[in-house]
Amino acid sequence: MTQRKALKTLAIIILTSLILLLVTVGLRKAKPELYLEANRESPEELAMARYALLDNLEPADNEPKIAELNDRGILAWPVTSTLKEFHKTDLSLFRDRSQNEFALQGITVFIDAGEVEAPAPITQPGERRPVEEPAKNLAPTDPYTGLPVSDYQPPSAEEEEETTQAPEKMLAPKEFLPTVEQRLKHNLEAMGATVYLTRETATKPSEIAQQAYIANFVAQGFLEELKDSKFRSQDVERLIPNLLRAIDEPDAEEARRIFTANGISPSMRLLLDVERQYKEIVVISLRAGSEDADTAEPGARISYYGNQAAAGFGAGAWSEDRPQDQPAYVAYDSSSRRNLAEKIAANFKEYLPELLYQGSQGAVSEKNVISGRYNNLISVEVLLGEVKHENNLELLARESNLRKLADAISLSVYQFYCN
């Protein structure tokens, strides 16, 4: 090989090397994930390296100073969301589905059945915490066992002999909610829905514990969806440890910084804005009334938390000295919540008209129910009846009637999405 050919070959090699180097640099910038596995000694390191490549999703301004007074003189957060819509639900996919094992496939339902405790009051410096009243029992209790007892008596032996049918199983008040819960879960799963019973994990009766369980579930799912779009949300991630703490310790300081006593905190607003994207998730809170017999309005009722109620739940002024007083949040899906509530009421009337509420407020009403305040999903609270009212107690003690109530609720969920 002549010297001239050798120089020419060397020039080609150098030029090729430069081109390859430029291509490699370009690929590292455009597709850095292709090079992640190099020099990674463990899966944990590789996961952290991939996480570092995600772009952080910055929420819009989320400070109380942006809130403005509404026509009630209450500070209110803007209706616009702090987050871009990454999760989109096409509800048209569920329309006109037959009522079979695939009808509610893609729908998630949370059922919270049980007694509840209102969040403990938060005192400001110099204030005295009010004395808490002992929790009310759902019904009269046995003086020896402390268990609820029913005034309703099952048929006597003589009455049983008069019929060829087996006597209907009569239940104690403590069995009312679990019976409806289990039947409702079975019905919804039979139609393809995914069902979670919040009390299996959030065992505390506090509303905060129940709603923290739901918020954590949705937030974790949202973070996974962001990863698929090459994003992360450090603001949402920072809330996860406090939500987990709130499930077990709802009165802990970390929990109450999210679940404020008056109004909605910036952290809670962020979670509510995440949840408003998930139209395929339903929250059903099952309750039994505990009013005294002489004051109770008997009958089944359905309540929902809407923007009219929310507009009055907030601080009239912002002060750093009172962090538990925050602006109101008025971006709930009130119409969808009322729609589901009305379907349940209509089916209750069809399935068990004897338990129909005929009081002054109506069977469906918008109320300041905590179960709907701390989430922004399709949420309703169902009061099955007043267990201290003799007529209601007699109706609810029959297992067949409780099954009818559960059947009415599950049918309502199907109608909400598929009709």
N, C-alpha and C positions, 0 to 999 in steps of 0.2 A: 504494500500500500504506500502510495506516495504521500509526502508531507501535506500536500494540498487536500487530498482525499481525507486524511486523518483529521485535519482541522475542520473540514466540512461536516464529518461525522460527529465530532465533538460539539459543534455548534447546534446540530440537530438534537443531540442528547440534552444539552442545556436548555434549549427552547422547549422541548417536550417536558422536562422537569418543571420548568416555570409554569407551563400551562396546567400541569397536574396540581401544582401547589396552589394556583389561583382557584382551580375548580374545587379543591378540598376546602380552602378557606371560605369560598362561597357557600358550599354545602353546609359547613359548620354553622354559618349564620342563618341560612334559610331552613335547614333541617337538622338542628342540633341533636334531636332525639336519636338520630342514626348513630351517634358516637357515644351514647350514654354508657353502654356496657363496657367500654374500654376503661381499664384501670379501676373497675368497681369490684371490691373484694367480697361484698355481701349483697343480698337482695335489699336489705334496709338502705344501704348506701345508694343503690340504684334507684329505689323509690324516692329518696330525698332529692337525688339529682333530677329526676323527672319532675318532681314537685316544684323545684326551683325554676324550671323553665316556664311554668304557667304564669300568665298575666293576671295581676290582681284586679278584681272587679271593684272599682271604687264606687260606693253609694253616693247619691246626691246629698246635698246639705241636709244634715240630720241633727241640728242643734235647736233647742227650745226657743232660741231667740227669733227663729223664722216664723214661729206660730203667730197667728193673728186672732183677735177677738171675733167671735161669731155673734149672731143676733141675740144670743142669750148671755152675752158678757163673759163667755168662757173662751180661753185660749184653745185654738184647734190647729192641729197639724195640717199641712196642705194635703189635698186629696190625691195628688200625684204620687206615684211610687218612688221610693228611694233607689230602686233597682230596675235594670232593664229586664224585660220579659224573656227569660231563657227557657222556661217551661211553658209549653202551650198545649192546652187540652182541647181536642176537637170533639165536643159533645155530640155532634151530628153522627158520630160513629155508633152511638148507642140507640139512636132513634129507630123505632119500629122493630126492635128486636123481640122475638117471641119469648114468652116467659118459660125459659128452659134453663139447662145447666150452663149456658153460655151468655145469658141475658146481661149479667152484671160483671162479666169478665173485664178487668181493667179498672173496676171501682174498688176503693178501699174504704172500709167503715170502722171507725173507732166507737166502741160501746163502753160508756162509763156508768155502771149500775151500782148504786149504794148511797148511804148517807154521806153528807158532805159537811165540811166545816168552812166557814168564811175565813179568809186570811186574817191572821192576828193583826190587831191595830198597831200602827207604827207611831210611836210617840216622838215628838220633837223635844229638844232640850228644854227643861223646865216644866214639861207637861207630865201628868201622871197617867199611867195606863189604866183604863177603866177595868173594873173587876169583871171577869168573864163569868157569864152564867153557865151553870152546868148544862151539858148537852141534853136535849129533850129526847125521850124515847119515842119510838114510832107508835107504841101502843102500851096499855097498862102492863106492868110486869109482875111476875110471881114474886112474893115477898121472900121466898126461900132460895129460888134459883136465880132470880134477877132476869129471867128470860121473858120476852114478850108473850102475853097470853091473849087469846081472842075471846070476845064475848059470844061469838057465834058457836053454837053447839051442833055437832054432826047429828044426823038422823039416829033415833033410838033403835034398839033391836027390834021393837014391835013394828016400827015404820019400815025397817029393812025387809021384814017378812012379807010386807004387803006388795012388794015389787020383785020382779024376777031379775032386774038389772042390778049389777054390782054397785054398791054405794060409791059416790064420787069422792075422790080423794080431796080432803080439806087440808089447807096449808096454814101454817102460822105466819104472822106478818113478816118475820125475818126471811121467809122463803119466797116472798112475792117477787122482789127484784131479781134474784138469781134465776128464778123460773122463767121469767120473761127474757132475761139476758140470754140464757142458753138456747131457748127456742128461737129467738131472733137470730142468733149467730148461726144456728143450723139452717134456718130458712135462707139467709143471705148467702151462705157458702154453697147451698144447693143451687143457687142461681149464678155461681161463678165468682162472687165477690170475695175479696180478701178481708178478713175480719180480725181485729185486735181488741181484746178485753183489757182496758187500761189498768184495772185493779189487779191483774195478775203480776204487774211489774210495779206500778205506783200504788203501793198498799196504803199509803197515808190517806185519810179522808179529806184532806185539804184540797180545794179546787186548784190551787197552785201546783200541787204534785201531779194531778191528772193532766193539766194543760202543759206542764213542762215535759211530760212523757210524749205528748203529741207533737209539741214544738220541736223537740229533739229529733223525733222520727222524720219529720218533714225537712228540717234543716240538714240532716245527714244526707237525705236523698238529693236535696238541692246541690249540695257540695259535690256529690258524685256526678250529677249532670253537668256541672260546670267543668269538671275535668275533661269530659268528653268534648267540650268546646274549647279546650286549652285555656280555661280560666280557673281561678280560685277566688275565694272571698275570705280574706283574713278577718274581716269584721264579724262574719257569721261564725267562723272557726273559733274565735275568742269566746263566743257565747256557749259553746258546747259543754265545757267543764262546769259552768254555772248551772246549766239546764240539768245536767246529770246530778249535781248537788241538790237542786230543787226537788227532784223526784223523791229523794230520801229525806231531805231536810227542808221542807217548804218555807219555814220561817227563818232560815239562815240569811245572813246579810247579803251574801252573793245572790241568793234567789230574789230577795226583795228589791235589789237594785234593778232587776228586770221587771218583776211583777209589782209595780208601784201601787200605792194605796189609792191614789186619786189621779186619774189620767193615765196616759200611756207613755212610758219612758222611751228614749231614743232606741235602746236595745230591743224593747218590745215592738216598737214601730217597725224596725228592720225585719223582725220575725213575721209580723203580720203582713208585711209587703212580700215576703217570700211565699207565705201561705196563700195569698190572694191569687197566685198563679195556678193553684192546684184545685181546679173545679171538680175533679173526680174523687175527692176525699170528703167523706161525711163524718160528722161527729154527732152521736145520739147519746144524750145524758138521760138516764132513767132514774126517776125519783118517786118516793112515796110521801104524801103529805103527812105532816105531824101536828096539824092544828088541833086545838081542843074541840071536842064534839059540839059545844055550844056556839063556837065562833066559825067553825070550818064551813066553807062552801064546797059541798061534795061534787064529785065528778072528775073525769079525766080532762086535763088541760095541756096545751102545748104552748111553750113560750120560746121566743127567739130574741136575740140581742141585735138591734138594728141601729141605724145612724141617728134616728130621732132620740133614742135613749142615750146613745153615745155622745151626742152633742152637749148634753148636760153633765157629762162625767169628765171633769177636768178642772184645772186651776184657773182662777180668775186673773192671776198675775204670776209672773215667774220670779222666783227668788232662789238663789243658790243656797240659802239657809234652810230651805224646805225641799230637799230633793225628792220627797215622796209626792209632791204636787207637780204634776206634769200636764202638758196640753192634751186635749181630747183627740181621739182618732176617729175619723168619720168616713172611712173608705171600706166599710163592711159591705158584703153582698146581701143587703137587706131583702131584696126582692126574691132571691133564690131561697133564702132561709124561710121567708114567709110562705113561699110556694110549697115547700116540703111540709111545713107545719100545717097548712090547710089541707093537704092531701091526707095527713095522718088523722086530723080531726074528722074529715069526711069518712074515712074508713072505720074509725072508731064508732061513728054513728051507725054505720052499716053492720059492723060485726057485733057490737055490744051496746045497743042504744040505751039499755038500762043504766049505763055508767056515764051517759052524756052529761057534760057540764052545762048547767042552765043558769049560771050566776050572772052578775052584772057586767063582768069584764069580757065575756065571750070565751069560747073554747080555745081560740087562738089570740094571742096578744104579744105585743112587743114589750119586753120588760128588761130591767137592768139585771139580767142573770149573768153571774160570773162565768158560767160555763161557756158562754158565747163571747164574752168580752176579751178573753185572753187567747182567742184563736180567730183566724179569718178564713175558715173553711165553711162548708155548708153545714151549719150547726143548729140543732134544736134541742130543747130540754122538754122531756115528756114527764108530766106528773100523772101517775096512774090513777090516783084517787086519794081520798083522805081516810087513813086507816083507823082513826078514832071516831069516824062517823059510822053508825051502826049499819046503814044500808050499804055504804061503800065497802066496809069490812066484810060483810056477808058475800058480796059479789066477788071481791078479790080473793077470798079464801078458797074459791073454787078453781081448781087447776085448769079446768076447761076454759074458764073465762080468761085466765092469764095467757093461755095459748092463743086465744082469739086476739088479744091485744098485740101479742108478738106478731101474729100473722098480718094484722092490719098495718103495723109499722113496716114490715118487710115488703108488703105489697106497695106501700107508699113510696119506698125507695125505688122500687122497680118502675113505678109510674112516673116518678120524677125524672128519671133518665131515659126511659124507653117510650113513653107516650107523648 
